[in-house]
Amino acid sequence: MTEVELVATALATGAAAELTDASRGVVHDLHAVLKEAVRRRLSGGGDGVRGGYGVRVLHAYETDPDVWRTRLLQVLASGLEMDEEILGAARAVLRAERRKGHITAVVG
């Protein structure tokens, strides 16, 4: 999985958790950190892909990841620097979701 795919997957995972989980748990909090880091990085440029368009794609992706995945991957791959803040936040979302799934499977 590429860094871009890692970030996109974590964004989709966090958005899905928010839609299905009424509680504001760890996954929600970590997803908010990731989304803000990506949004901040996207809004830092004004070259068309970054800036307003990139932020709009990020928000649209959260409402319908299946439709917007290709565009988000393009935006993320268009020179957006995947720094340790973004990559670390993406990994944290996926780890938390795996743990949550494991706990649900053990309890349920």
N, CA, C and O atoms as a Tinker XYZ file with bonds, in Angstrom:
   432  protein
     1  N      0.854000   -1.169000    0.000000    73     2
     2  CA     0.000000    0.000000    0.000000    64     1     3
     3  C      0.905000    1.240000    0.000000    63     2     4     5
     4  O      1.821000    1.362000    0.813000    81     3
     5  N      0.627000    2.138000   -0.919000    73     3     6
     6  CA     1.415000    3.373000   -0.987000    64     5     7
     7  C      1.005000    4.312000    0.142000    63     6     8     9
     8  O     -0.016000    4.105000    0.799000    81     7
     9  N      1.811000    5.342000    0.358000    73     7    10
    10  CA     1.474000    6.324000    1.390000    64     9    11
    11  C      0.148000    7.006000    1.073000    63    10    12    13
    12  O     -0.656000    7.251000    1.973000    81    11
    13  N     -0.080000    7.311000   -0.191000    73    11    14
    14  CA    -1.333000    7.954000   -0.606000    64    13    15
    15  C     -2.516000    7.031000   -0.313000    63    14    16    17
    16  O     -3.536000    7.476000    0.213000    81    15
    17  N     -2.383000    5.763000   -0.648000    73    15    18
    18  CA    -3.459000    4.799000   -0.378000    64    17    19
    19  C     -3.683000    4.617000    1.119000    63    18    20    21
    20  O     -4.821000    4.461000    1.560000    81    19
    21  N     -2.613000    4.636000    1.897000    73    19    22
    22  CA    -2.712000    4.540000    3.348000    64    21    23
    23  C     -3.556000    5.688000    3.906000    63    22    24    25
    24  O     -4.455000    5.465000    4.716000    81    23
    25  N     -3.268000    6.899000    3.476000    73    23    26
    26  CA    -3.997000    8.069000    3.963000    64    25    27
    27  C     -5.458000    8.010000    3.518000    63    26    28    29
    28  O     -6.354000    8.277000    4.318000    81    27
    29  N     -5.710000    7.664000    2.257000    73    27    30
    30  CA    -7.084000    7.578000    1.758000    64    29    31
    31  C     -7.881000    6.512000    2.506000    63    30    32    33
    32  O     -9.046000    6.725000    2.845000    81    31
    33  N     -7.254000    5.372000    2.762000    73    31    34
    34  CA    -7.926000    4.295000    3.495000    64    33    35
    35  C     -8.252000    4.731000    4.924000    63    34    36    37
    36  O     -9.344000    4.462000    5.424000    81    35
    37  N     -7.316000    5.395000    5.570000    73    35    38
    38  CA    -7.556000    5.870000    6.937000    64    37    39
    39  C     -8.663000    6.915000    6.969000    63    38    40    41
    40  O     -9.478000    6.922000    7.892000    81    39
    41  N     -8.704000    7.797000    5.974000    73    39    42
    42  CA    -9.775000    8.792000    5.913000    64    41    43
    43  C    -11.136000    8.120000    5.740000    63    42    44    45
    44  O    -12.107000    8.509000    6.388000    81    43
    45  N    -11.208000    7.119000    4.872000    73    43    46
    46  CA   -12.468000    6.405000    4.656000    64    45    47
    47  C    -12.869000    5.611000    5.897000    63    46    48    49
    48  O    -14.044000    5.579000    6.262000    81    47
    49  N    -11.901000    4.974000    6.540000    73    47    50
    50  CA   -12.172000    4.203000    7.741000    64    49    51
    51  C    -12.720000    5.097000    8.851000    63    50    52    53
    52  O    -13.697000    4.755000    9.517000    81    51
    53  N    -12.080000    6.235000    9.034000    73    51    54
    54  CA   -12.534000    7.169000   10.061000    64    53    55
    55  C    -13.899000    7.734000    9.760000    63    54    56    57
    56  O    -14.716000    7.890000   10.668000    81    55
    57  N    -14.170000    8.048000    8.499000    73    55    58
    58  CA   -15.483000    8.575000    8.114000    64    57    59
    59  C    -16.559000    7.514000    8.332000    63    58    60    61
    60  O    -17.648000    7.832000    8.810000    81    59
    61  N    -16.274000    6.274000    7.992000    73    59    62
    62  CA   -17.238000    5.192000    8.194000    64    61    63
    63  C    -17.507000    4.978000    9.674000    63    62    64    65
    64  O    -18.646000    4.730000   10.069000    81    63
    65  N    -16.476000    5.071000   10.490000    73    63    66
    66  CA   -16.653000    4.913000   11.937000    64    65    67
    67  C    -17.546000    6.012000   12.491000    63    66    68    69
    68  O    -18.357000    5.765000   13.384000    81    67
    69  N    -17.402000    7.217000   11.969000    73    67    70
    70  CA   -18.243000    8.319000   12.433000    64    69    71
    71  C    -19.698000    8.091000   12.048000    63    70    72    73
    72  O    -20.597000    8.464000   12.803000    81    71
    73  N    -19.946000    7.493000   10.901000    73    71    74
    74  CA   -21.316000    7.260000   10.455000    64    73    75
    75  C    -21.992000    6.142000   11.225000    63    74    76    77
    76  O    -23.207000    6.174000   11.419000    81    75
    77  N    -21.227000    5.154000   11.665000    73    75    78
    78  CA   -21.821000    3.990000   12.309000    64    77    79
    79  C    -21.700000    3.996000   13.826000    63    78    80    81
    80  O    -22.434000    3.275000   14.502000    81    79
    81  N    -20.805000    4.781000   14.364000    73    79    82
    82  CA   -20.549000    4.755000   15.800000    64    81    83
    83  C    -21.064000    6.050000   16.427000    63    82    84    85
    84  O    -20.520000    7.128000   16.186000    81    83
    85  N    -22.095000    5.932000   17.217000    73    83    86
    86  CA   -22.687000    7.125000   17.836000    64    85    87
    87  C    -21.755000    7.747000   18.878000    63    86    88    89
    88  O    -21.830000    8.948000   19.141000    81    87
    89  N    -20.894000    6.950000   19.460000    73    87    90
    90  CA   -19.985000    7.493000   20.470000    64    89    91
    91  C    -18.832000    8.219000   19.804000    63    90    92    93
    92  O    -18.436000    7.889000   18.687000    81    91
    93  N    -18.308000    9.192000   20.487000    73    91    94
    94  CA   -17.163000    9.949000   19.964000    64    93    95
    95  C    -15.911000    9.349000   20.603000    63    94    96    97
    96  O    -15.336000    9.905000   21.539000    81    95
    97  N    -15.516000    8.211000   20.073000    73    95    98
    98  CA   -14.415000    7.470000   20.649000    64    97    99
    99  C    -13.068000    7.796000   20.047000    63    98   100   101
   100  O    -12.882000    8.824000   19.394000    81    99
   101  N    -12.143000    6.902000   20.280000    73    99   102
   102  CA   -10.759000    7.077000   19.868000    64   101   103
   103  C    -10.634000    7.203000   18.354000    63   102   104   105
   104  O     -9.899000    8.061000   17.867000    81   103
   105  N    -11.341000    6.361000   17.603000    73   103   106
   106  CA   -11.237000    6.413000   16.142000    64   105   107
   107  C    -11.706000    7.768000   15.642000    63   106   108   109
   108  O    -11.078000    8.362000   14.766000    81   107
   109  N    -12.803000    8.255000   16.194000    73   107   110
   110  CA   -13.311000    9.574000   15.802000    64   109   111
   111  C    -12.274000   10.657000   16.076000    63   110   112   113
   112  O    -12.012000   11.504000   15.222000    81   111
   113  N    -11.691000   10.628000   17.258000    73   111   114
   114  CA   -10.701000   11.653000   17.619000    64   113   115
   115  C     -9.469000   11.598000   16.724000    63   114   116   117
   116  O     -8.975000   12.635000   16.280000    81   115
   117  N     -8.974000   10.396000   16.458000    73   115   118
   118  CA    -7.802000   10.242000   15.595000    64   117   119
   119  C     -8.118000   10.634000   14.155000    63   118   120   121
   120  O     -7.280000   11.213000   13.463000    81   119
   121  N     -9.320000   10.319000   13.712000    73   119   122
   122  CA    -9.746000   10.703000   12.369000    64   121   123
   123  C     -9.792000   12.222000   12.242000    63   122   124   125
   124  O     -9.389000   12.775000   11.219000    81   123
   125  N    -10.280000   12.892000   13.274000    73   123   126
   126  CA   -10.337000   14.361000   13.251000    64   125   127
   127  C     -8.935000   14.953000   13.127000    63   126   128   129
   128  O     -8.739000   15.934000   12.409000    81   127
   129  N     -7.963000   14.367000   13.817000    73   127   130
   130  CA    -6.574000   14.835000   13.740000    64   129   131
   131  C     -6.034000   14.639000   12.326000    63   130   132   133
   132  O     -5.410000   15.540000   11.765000    81   131
   133  N     -6.273000   13.466000   11.753000    73   131   134
   134  CA    -5.811000   13.177000   10.390000    64   133   135
   135  C     -6.461000   14.118000    9.384000    63   134   136   137
   136  O     -5.779000   14.709000    8.546000    81   135
   137  N     -7.761000   14.254000    9.468000    73   135   138
   138  CA    -8.484000   15.102000    8.514000    64   137   139
   139  C     -7.991000   16.541000    8.589000    63   138   140   141
   140  O     -7.829000   17.196000    7.559000    81   139
   141  N     -7.755000   17.030000    9.785000    73   139   142
   142  CA    -7.274000   18.407000    9.940000    64   141   143
   143  C     -5.860000   18.562000    9.376000    63   142   144   145
   144  O     -5.554000   19.576000    8.748000    81   143
   145  N     -5.005000   17.573000    9.593000    73   143   146
   146  CA    -3.640000   17.644000    9.054000    64   145   147
   147  C     -3.660000   17.658000    7.528000    63   146   148   149
   148  O     -2.926000   18.428000    6.909000    81   147
   149  N     -4.490000   16.816000    6.917000    73   147   150
   150  CA    -4.588000   16.778000    5.457000    64   149   151
   151  C     -5.208000   18.071000    4.941000    63   150   152   153
   152  O     -4.727000   18.644000    3.964000    81   151
   153  N     -6.269000   18.529000    5.589000    73   151   154
   154  CA    -6.925000   19.764000    5.166000    64   153   155
   155  C     -5.967000   20.943000    5.233000    63   154   156   157
   156  O     -5.920000   21.775000    4.326000    81   155
   157  N     -5.207000   21.002000    6.317000    73   155   158
   158  CA    -4.235000   22.085000    6.487000    64   157   159
   159  C     -3.178000   22.041000    5.380000    63   158   160   161
   160  O     -2.799000   23.077000    4.833000    81   159
   161  N     -2.713000   20.849000    5.059000    73   159   162
   162  CA    -1.707000   20.697000    4.014000    64   161   163
   163  C     -2.297000   21.043000    2.641000    63   162   164   165
   164  O     -1.632000   21.679000    1.823000    81   163
   165  N     -3.537000   20.627000    2.391000    73   163   166
   166  CA    -4.182000   20.932000    1.112000    64   165   167
   167  C     -4.457000   22.416000    0.958000    63   166   168   169
   168  O     -4.296000   22.969000   -0.131000    81   167
   169  N     -4.862000   23.054000    2.017000    73   167   170
   170  CA    -5.210000   24.473000    1.907000    64   169   171
   171  C     -3.982000   25.362000    1.838000    63   170   172   173
   172  O     -4.105000   26.566000    1.612000    81   171
   173  N     -2.809000   24.796000    2.027000    73   171   174
   174  CA    -1.577000   25.567000    1.992000    64   173   175
   175  C     -1.121000   25.976000    0.615000    63   174   176   177
   176  O     -0.186000   26.766000    0.493000    81   175
   177  N     -1.743000   25.471000   -0.416000    73   175   178
   178  CA    -1.306000   25.800000   -1.771000    64   177   179
   179  C     -2.423000   26.413000   -2.579000    63   178   180   181
   180  O     -3.596000   26.251000   -2.241000    81   179
   181  N     -2.084000   27.103000   -3.624000    73   179   182
   182  CA    -3.087000   27.719000   -4.463000    64   181   183
   183  C     -2.920000   27.330000   -5.910000    63   182   184   185
   184  O     -3.219000   28.125000   -6.801000    81   183
   185  N     -2.444000   26.112000   -6.168000    73   183   186
   186  CA    -2.131000   25.734000   -7.545000    64   185   187
   187  C     -3.256000   24.960000   -8.238000    63   186   188   189
   188  O     -2.997000   24.229000   -9.194000    81   187
   189  N     -4.474000   25.105000   -7.783000    73   187   190
   190  CA    -5.601000   24.445000   -8.439000    64   189   191
   191  C     -5.957000   23.125000   -7.800000    63   190   192   193
   192  O     -7.075000   22.965000   -7.311000    81   191
   193  N     -5.026000   22.156000   -7.789000    73   191   194
   194  CA    -5.301000   20.859000   -7.185000    64   193   195
   195  C     -5.310000   20.998000   -5.679000    63   194   196   197
   196  O     -6.186000   20.476000   -4.991000    81   195
   197  N     -4.329000   21.706000   -5.189000    73   195   198
   198  CA    -4.337000   22.010000   -3.763000    64   197   199
   199  C     -5.221000   23.232000   -3.590000    63   198   200   201
   200  O     -5.816000   23.708000   -4.557000    81   199
   201  N     -5.311000   23.722000   -2.426000    73   199   202
   202  CA    -6.174000   24.877000   -2.201000    64   201   203
   203  C     -7.626000   24.452000   -2.124000    63   202   204   205
   204  O     -7.943000   23.378000   -1.611000    81   203
   205  N     -8.504000   25.294000   -2.633000    73   203   206
   206  CA    -9.940000   25.065000   -2.517000    64   205   207
   207  C    -10.422000   23.759000   -3.105000    63   206   208   209
   208  O    -11.239000   23.070000   -2.494000    81   207
   209  N     -9.930000   23.405000   -4.283000    73   207   210
   210  CA   -10.369000   22.168000   -4.931000    64   209   211
   211  C    -10.003000   20.951000   -4.078000    63   210   212   213
   212  O    -10.842000   20.077000   -3.859000    81   211
   213  N     -8.775000   20.889000   -3.601000    73   211   214
   214  CA    -8.337000   19.755000   -2.799000    64   213   215
   215  C     -9.153000   19.607000   -1.530000    63   214   216   217
   216  O     -9.506000   18.493000   -1.144000    81   215
   217  N     -9.456000   20.714000   -0.879000    73   215   218
   218  CA   -10.260000   20.674000    0.344000    64   217   219
   219  C    -11.682000   20.205000    0.029000    63   218   220   221
   220  O    -12.258000   19.429000    0.792000    81   219
   221  N    -12.248000   20.665000   -1.082000    73   219   222
   222  CA   -13.598000   20.218000   -1.475000    64   221   223
   223  C    -13.616000   18.717000   -1.745000    63   222   224   225
   224  O    -14.554000   18.025000   -1.349000    81   223
   225  N    -12.584000   18.213000   -2.416000    73   223   226
   226  CA   -12.507000   16.772000   -2.680000    64   225   227
   227  C    -12.394000   16.003000   -1.368000    63   226   228   229
   228  O    -13.029000   14.961000   -1.205000    81   227
   229  N    -11.600000   16.501000   -0.442000    73   227   230
   230  CA   -11.459000   15.855000    0.872000    64   229   231
   231  C    -12.813000   15.744000    1.563000    63   230   232   233
   232  O    -13.151000   14.681000    2.084000    81   231
   233  N    -13.583000   16.810000    1.575000    73   231   234
   234  CA   -14.898000   16.792000    2.228000    64   233   235
   235  C    -15.878000   15.892000    1.471000    63   234   236   237
   236  O    -16.660000   15.174000    2.094000    81   235
   237  N    -15.844000   15.923000    0.156000    73   235   238
   238  CA   -16.739000   15.085000   -0.641000    64   237   239
   239  C    -16.406000   13.602000   -0.434000    63   238   240   241
   240  O    -17.303000   12.760000   -0.392000    81   239
   241  N    -15.130000   13.292000   -0.307000    73   239   242
   242  CA   -14.685000   11.909000   -0.097000    64   241   243
   243  C    -15.296000   11.330000    1.167000    63   242   244   245
   244  O    -15.643000   10.150000    1.213000    81   243
   245  N    -15.424000   12.152000    2.176000    73   243   246
   246  CA   -15.981000   11.668000    3.434000    64   245   247
   247  C    -17.454000   11.322000    3.307000    63   246   248   249
   248  O    -17.941000   10.444000    4.019000    81   247
   249  N    -18.166000   11.983000    2.428000    73   247   250
   250  CA   -19.585000   11.694000    2.269000    64   249   251
   251  C    -19.825000   10.497000    1.356000    63   250   252   253
   252  O    -20.823000    9.793000    1.512000    81   251
   253  N    -18.921000   10.259000    0.402000    73   251   254
   254  CA   -19.078000    9.138000   -0.528000    64   253   255
   255  C    -17.711000    8.667000   -1.028000    63   254   256   257
   256  O    -17.299000    9.010000   -2.136000    81   255
   257  N    -17.014000    7.884000   -0.210000    73   255   258
   258  CA   -15.654000    7.449000   -0.581000    64   257   259
   259  C    -15.588000    6.670000   -1.887000    63   258   260   261
   260  O    -14.601000    6.782000   -2.614000    81   259
   261  N    -16.599000    5.895000   -2.198000    73   259   262
   262  CA   -16.562000    5.106000   -3.433000    64   261   263
   263  C    -16.512000    5.997000   -4.665000    63   262   264   265
   264  O    -15.792000    5.698000   -5.618000    81   263
   265  N    -17.261000    7.073000   -4.656000    73   263   266
   266  CA   -17.322000    7.979000   -5.802000    64   265   267
   267  C    -16.081000    8.863000   -5.882000    63   266   268   269
   268  O    -15.577000    9.120000   -6.975000    81   267
   269  N    -15.591000    9.324000   -4.755000    73   267   270
   270  CA   -14.525000   10.331000   -4.730000    64   269   271
   271  C    -13.130000    9.759000   -4.526000    63   270   272   273
   272  O    -12.165000   10.522000   -4.495000    81   271
   273  N    -12.989000    8.452000   -4.386000    73   271   274
   274  CA   -11.675000    7.856000   -4.090000    64   273   275
   275  C    -10.620000    8.208000   -5.143000    63   274   276   277
   276  O     -9.515000    8.626000   -4.798000    81   275
   277  N    -10.956000    8.041000   -6.412000    73   275   278
   278  CA    -9.981000    8.315000   -7.475000    64   277   279
   279  C     -9.524000    9.765000   -7.442000    63   278   280   281
   280  O     -8.331000   10.045000   -7.567000    81   279
   281  N    -10.461000   10.686000   -7.275000    73   279   282
   282  CA   -10.088000   12.105000   -7.228000    64   281   283
   283  C     -9.238000   12.412000   -6.002000    63   282   284   285
   284  O     -8.272000   13.169000   -6.090000    81   283
   285  N     -9.594000   11.826000   -4.853000    73   283   286
   286  CA    -8.781000   12.075000   -3.662000    64   285   287
   287  C     -7.372000   11.531000   -3.850000    63   286   288   289
   288  O     -6.400000   12.191000   -3.483000    81   287
   289  N     -7.254000   10.341000   -4.416000    73   287   290
   290  CA    -5.922000    9.777000   -4.668000    64   289   291
   291  C     -5.113000   10.699000   -5.579000    63   290   292   293
   292  O     -3.915000   10.888000   -5.368000    81   291
   293  N     -5.766000   11.270000   -6.588000    73   291   294
   294  CA    -5.078000   12.205000   -7.482000    64   293   295
   295  C     -4.628000   13.455000   -6.724000    63   294   296   297
   296  O     -3.504000   13.924000   -6.900000    81   295
   297  N     -5.504000   13.983000   -5.888000    73   295   298
   298  CA    -5.162000   15.183000   -5.115000    64   297   299
   299  C     -4.002000   14.884000   -4.174000    63   298   300   301
   300  O     -3.053000   15.663000   -4.087000    81   299
   301  N     -4.078000   13.760000   -3.472000    73   299   302
   302  CA    -3.019000   13.410000   -2.520000    64   301   303
   303  C     -1.696000   13.123000   -3.229000    63   302   304   305
   304  O     -0.629000   13.405000   -2.684000    81   303
   305  N     -1.759000   12.570000   -4.428000    73   303   306
   306  CA    -0.550000   12.216000   -5.168000    64   305   307
   307  C      0.031000   13.389000   -5.953000    63   306   308   309
   308  O      1.107000   13.263000   -6.539000    81   307
   309  N     -0.651000   14.510000   -5.974000    73   307   310
   310  CA    -0.221000   15.635000   -6.814000    64   309   311
   311  C      0.816000   16.512000   -6.130000    63   310   312   313
   312  O      0.762000   17.738000   -6.218000    81   311
   313  N      1.735000   15.892000   -5.466000    73   311   314
   314  CA     2.804000   16.671000   -4.847000    64   313   315
   315  C      2.536000   17.041000   -3.407000    63   314   316   317
   316  O      3.320000   17.773000   -2.802000    81   315
   317  N      1.442000   16.551000   -2.843000    73   315   318
   318  CA     1.171000   16.808000   -1.431000    64   317   319
   319  C      2.198000   16.048000   -0.608000    63   318   320   321
   320  O      2.329000   14.830000   -0.734000    81   319
   321  N      2.910000   16.756000    0.216000    73   319   322
   322  CA     3.948000   16.129000    1.012000    64   321   323
   323  C      3.316000   15.286000    2.114000    63   322   324   325
   324  O      2.590000   15.798000    2.967000    81   323
   325  N      3.601000   14.002000    2.081000    73   323   326
   326  CA     3.110000   13.093000    3.110000    64   325   327
   327  C      4.121000   13.081000    4.246000    63   326   328   329
   328  O      4.990000   12.210000    4.303000    81   327
   329  N      4.008000   14.038000    5.139000    73   327   330
   330  CA     4.964000   14.133000    6.233000    64   329   331
   331  C      4.589000   13.164000    7.347000    63   330   332   333
   332  O      3.558000   12.495000    7.282000    81   331
   333  N      5.424000   13.099000    8.351000    73   331   334
   334  CA     5.207000   12.148000    9.436000    64   333   335
   335  C      3.936000   12.434000   10.221000    63   334   336   337
   336  O      3.334000   11.513000   10.773000    81   335
   337  N      3.519000   13.694000   10.282000    73   335   338
   338  CA     2.267000   14.014000   10.984000    64   337   339
   339  C      1.088000   13.313000   10.301000    63   338   340   341
   340  O      0.269000   12.679000   10.967000    81   339
   341  N      1.007000   13.430000    8.985000    73   339   342
   342  CA    -0.094000   12.819000    8.250000    64   341   343
   343  C      0.006000   11.301000    8.272000    63   342   344   345
   344  O     -0.987000   10.622000    8.535000    81   343
   345  N      1.179000   10.764000    8.002000    73   343   346
   346  CA     1.343000    9.309000    7.975000    64   345   347
   347  C      1.121000    8.693000    9.351000    63   346   348   349
   348  O      0.491000    7.642000    9.467000    81   347
   349  N      1.629000    9.337000   10.382000    73   347   350
   350  CA     1.427000    8.840000   11.744000    64   349   351
   351  C     -0.037000    8.860000   12.138000    63   350   352   353
   352  O     -0.527000    7.924000   12.770000    81   351
   353  N     -0.739000    9.923000   11.766000    73   351   354
   354  CA    -2.165000   10.019000   12.076000    64   353   355
   355  C     -2.956000    8.951000   11.323000    63   354   356   357
   356  O     -3.883000    8.358000   11.876000    81   355
   357  N     -2.593000    8.705000   10.066000    73   355   358
   358  CA    -3.284000    7.675000    9.277000    64   357   359
   359  C     -3.073000    6.294000    9.893000    63   358   360   361
   360  O     -4.017000    5.514000   10.015000    81   359
   361  N     -1.855000    6.000000   10.273000    73   359   362
   362  CA    -1.575000    4.703000   10.899000    64   361   363
   363  C     -2.322000    4.555000   12.222000    63   362   364   365
   364  O     -2.808000    3.472000   12.547000    81   363
   365  N     -2.410000    5.635000   12.976000    73   363   366
   366  CA    -3.110000    5.597000   14.267000    64   365   367
   367  C     -4.600000    5.306000   14.078000    63   366   368   369
   368  O     -5.182000    4.545000   14.850000    81   367
   369  N     -5.218000    5.902000   13.063000    73   367   370
   370  CA    -6.639000    5.638000   12.791000    64   369   371
   371  C     -6.839000    4.156000   12.486000    63   370   372   373
   372  O     -7.739000    3.522000   13.036000    81   371
   373  N     -6.009000    3.612000   11.617000    73   371   374
   374  CA    -6.163000    2.208000   11.226000    64   373   375
   375  C     -5.892000    1.263000   12.387000    63   374   376   377
   376  O     -6.589000    0.260000   12.541000    81   375
   377  N     -4.886000    1.569000   13.209000    73   375   378
   378  CA    -4.618000    0.741000   14.395000    64   377   379
   379  C     -5.798000    0.770000   15.365000    63   378   380   381
   380  O     -6.211000   -0.271000   15.876000    81   379
   381  N     -6.335000    1.954000   15.615000    73   379   382
   382  CA    -7.460000    2.098000   16.553000    64   381   383
   383  C     -8.689000    1.360000   16.031000    63   382   384   385
   384  O     -9.406000    0.726000   16.805000    81   383
   385  N     -8.934000    1.439000   14.739000    73   383   386
   386  CA   -10.088000    0.748000   14.164000    64   385   387
   387  C     -9.916000   -0.762000   14.267000    63   386   388   389
   388  O    -10.873000   -1.479000   14.559000    81   387
   389  N     -8.693000   -1.249000   14.026000    73   387   390
   390  CA    -8.433000   -2.695000   14.174000    64   389   391
   391  C     -8.667000   -3.132000   15.608000    63   390   392   393
   392  O     -9.288000   -4.165000   15.856000    81   391
   393  N     -8.166000   -2.338000   16.559000    73   391   394
   394  CA    -8.363000   -2.679000   17.981000    64   393   395
   395  C     -9.837000   -2.678000   18.331000    63   394   396   397
   396  O    -10.321000   -3.576000   19.021000    81   395
   397  N    -10.549000   -1.670000   17.856000    73   395   398
   398  CA   -11.985000   -1.578000   18.121000    64   397   399
   399  C    -12.707000   -2.778000   17.549000    63   398   400   401
   400  O    -13.579000   -3.347000   18.206000    81   399
   401  N    -12.357000   -3.175000   16.326000    73   399   402
   402  CA   -12.963000   -4.337000   15.704000    64   401   403
   403  C    -12.672000   -5.603000   16.468000    63   402   404   405
   404  O    -13.537000   -6.469000   16.600000    81   403
   405  N    -11.460000   -5.717000   16.974000    73   403   406
   406  CA   -11.071000   -6.888000   17.760000    64   405   407
   407  C    -11.851000   -6.936000   19.057000    63   406   408   409
   408  O    -12.331000   -7.996000   19.459000    81   407
   409  N    -11.982000   -5.797000   19.713000    73   407   410
   410  CA   -12.726000   -5.742000   20.975000    64   409   411
   411  C    -14.189000   -6.076000   20.735000    63   410   412   413
   412  O    -14.787000   -6.810000   21.521000    81   411
   413  N    -14.776000   -5.554000   19.666000    73   411   414
   414  CA   -16.171000   -5.836000   19.342000    64   413   415
   415  C    -16.351000   -7.317000   19.077000    63   414   416   417
   416  O    -17.338000   -7.903000   19.521000    81   415
   417  N    -15.413000   -7.942000   18.360000    73   415   418
   418  CA   -15.507000   -9.366000   18.051000    64   417   419
   419  C    -15.403000  -10.211000   19.304000    63   418   420   421
   420  O    -16.093000  -11.224000   19.420000    81   419
   421  N    -14.557000   -9.819000   20.246000    73   419   422
   422  CA   -14.380000  -10.581000   21.483000    64   421   423
   423  C    -15.605000  -10.419000   22.373000    63   422   424   425
   424  O    -16.075000  -11.394000   22.959000    81   423
   425  N    -16.126000   -9.203000   22.479000    73   423   426
   426  CA   -17.268000   -8.945000   23.352000    64   425   427
   427  C    -18.549000   -9.464000   22.737000    63   426   428   429
   428  O    -19.382000  -10.048000   23.430000    81   427
   429  N    -18.713000   -9.254000   21.431000    73   427   430
   430  CA   -19.972000   -9.604000   20.737000    64   429   431
   431  C    -20.045000  -11.021000   20.475000    63   430   432
   432  O    -21.027000  -11.493000   19.902000    81   431
